[in-house]
């Protein structure tokens, strides 16, 4: 249960005494809403103490950045290491992703692309850290994300093969028929010959998308400094299906 991992005095929401579990946070089935109006840890805790679930946990899929913010907060408090350092030492460094990080150095900051909103206006950059760090404050490059894609297609060639494979396993039903959720992955047609794992991401002024076939036959990464990566996905899937 989530409650087991919260600081003293902080109460996790429940529904008819049914507790939210960590697995439900991972699989977006916690019943928590998508986003918070605060980016501070104390603000997130205060919100938890006041929020009431409108349905039972695990009742249905509903994407929640709050769930991943809580998971990151739990990791930080249980390890005593800030999220940026923990992620880099645990994932980016062993996989050889030098530019996948939350805290940019001077050279990385100079290379940071300018993002644009739906109407074409320049977007403000996301914060360097905050309560929502683990829900979407990482920066990366096409080179690093392509490396990450290949690592997921060929996990036996990496030092994190067990974790990579565990993340691909279905944890719960997904957002629609014939879908599932893994540890961070969305999954289409789980268990079928055309099983596909993917994850899209959006922050203010930027969108991203990564996709791979379970059998390792194909995959792609999309990164944009605008708000339209998802519109490119059907075309990419069509190209790969019709070489």
N, C-alpha and C positions, 0 to 999 in steps of 0.2 A: 504493500500500500504506500501511496505517496506520503501519507501522514507520518510514516515511520522515518522519513528523511527530512522533515521540516524542522526548523529551529523551534525551541520551546516558546510557547505562546502563539504560534502560527497554526491555524486550523485549516486543513484542506476541505474544500466543499465536498459534500456527499449527497446522496439521494436515497431517502428511506433507509439510512444507515449503510447503504452500499458505497464502499470506498473506491476512489480512483486508484488504479495501480500504475506502476511505471510502464508496464507493457501497453496499457491503454493510452498513455501519453505518447509513446513511440508510434503507435498505430493510428493516431488521430481519432481515438474513440473515447476520449475522456469526458466529453460533454462540455468542455471549456470553449469559450468563443475564440475567434481567430486572433485578435490583437488586443493590446492594452493601450490605455491613454497615457501611460507612464513608462519611462525607461530606467527607473531607479529600482534597486533591490528593495529598499524599504517601502516604496510605493507598490511594488508587486506583492509584497507580503500583506500590506494593508488591504489591498484588493482581494486577496485570497480570503482573508478573515471576514469579508463582507459579502462575498459572492455566494449565490445559491444556485445549484444545478436545477435545470428545468426538466431533466429526464435522467434516467439511470445511466451511469457509465457503461460503455460497450453497447449501447442501444443502436448507434449508427455511426458511420464515418462523418466527421466534420473537421476539416483542416484547422489546426490551431498552432500558431506560432508560440502562444503562451506555454503549451505543453513542452516544446523544445527549449524555451527559456528556463523552465523549471528543471528539466533534465540537466541542462548545463550548470545551473546553480547548484544542483545536488553534487555533480562531479567536482565542482570547485570547492565546495565545503568539505566533502569527504576526502579529497586529496590534499587540500591546503595549497593548491597551485592555481594561479589565475587561468582563465579559459584559453587565452591566446597561447600561453606557454604550454599548457596541457595538450592542446590540439596539435601544436607544431611538433612537440617531442613525440607524441603518440602516433601521428598520421603523416603530416607533411614531410618531416625529416626522414623517417624510414622509407617512404615511398619516393623520395627525391623530388619533392615539390617545393623548391626554395621560395617561390613567389606566392604561395598559398598561405596567407596569414591574415590576422586581424590588425596587427600593429605594424604599419609600414615603416621601413627605414627611409632615409632621405632620397636615395635613388629610386626606390619603388614609388614614393610619393610623386616624384617628377614624371613618372611614366603613367600615372593614374589618368584614365580617360575621363572626359567630361560627359556626364549623363544628360539626357534630355527627356522632358516629360511628354505626355501625349500630344500636347499642342506645340511641341518643338521648342519650348522654353528651357534654358539651362536649369538643371536640377541641383539642389544642394546635396552635398555628400552625406552619407550616413555617418553616425558617430563612430569613433574608434573603439568604444566599449560601452557597456551598459547592461541592463537586465536582459535585453534581447540579443546579446552577443551570440549565443549558440543557436539562435533562430535565423541568422542571416547577415552578420557583420563581416564575414570572411571576404577577402579579396583574392583574386587569382588572375592567371593569364591563360590564353589559349594553349600555350605550350604545356603548362602544368595540368590543365584540365584534360588535354589529350593524353598526357601521361597517366593521369588518374583513370581515364577511360580504358586504356590498354591494360592497366593493372587489374581492373575489374573483369576484363575479358580473358586475362591470362594470370590469374591470382597465384598460381603455383610458382611463378617467377618472382614473387615478392616476399618480403619477410612478414607480411600480414595476411597470409593466405587464409588462415582459419577465420579471422575477423571478417575479411571480405566475403567469404562464403556464407558465414553466419548472417551477415546483413542482407543477403539475397533471399533468405528463407521467409516464406509467408508466415506472418504473425497473426493476421486477421483478415476479414473481408475488407475490400477496398471501397472506392467511391461509387461503384456501379456493378452491374452483372459481369461475371467472368473477370473480376479484378481482385487484387489483394494488396496488402501493404507488407513491406519488409521492415528492416531497421533503417528507416530513412528513405527507402525506395518505394515507388509506386510500381505495381506489377500488373501487366495486361496478360490475360490468358494463362494464369499460373498452371503449371503442370502440362501444358500443351506443347506441341512442337514449335509453335510460334510465340512462345513466352517472351515477353519484352519487359525489361526493367528501365525505369526512367525517373527523372526528377526535374521539375522546373523550379525556377526561383525568380522573385521579383523584389527589388528594392527601388527606392525613388530614383528614377532615371536610368535604371539598368534592368535587363532581364537575361536569364540564362536557362539552358536546357541541356541535359545529358541523357542519352538513350543507348541501350545495348540489347542485343538479342541474347537470351540465356545460353544458346549454343555457341556464342562467340563468333558468329558469322559476320556480323556487322555492328556498327555503332557510330554515333556522331555527337559532337558538342556544338552548341550554338551560344554565342555570347554577343550581346548587343548593348550599345550605350543609348538605348531607347527602350520603348515599352512594347515591343512587338515580336519577341522571340517565338511565342506560341503560334503565331500565324505562319511561321516558316516550317513548323513541325510536320504538318500533313504532306507538304511538298517533299521534304527530306525522306519521309517514310515511303512515299511513292517512288522516288528515285532509286532507293535501295531495293525496293520490291520489283523494280522493272529496269534492271541494268542494261 
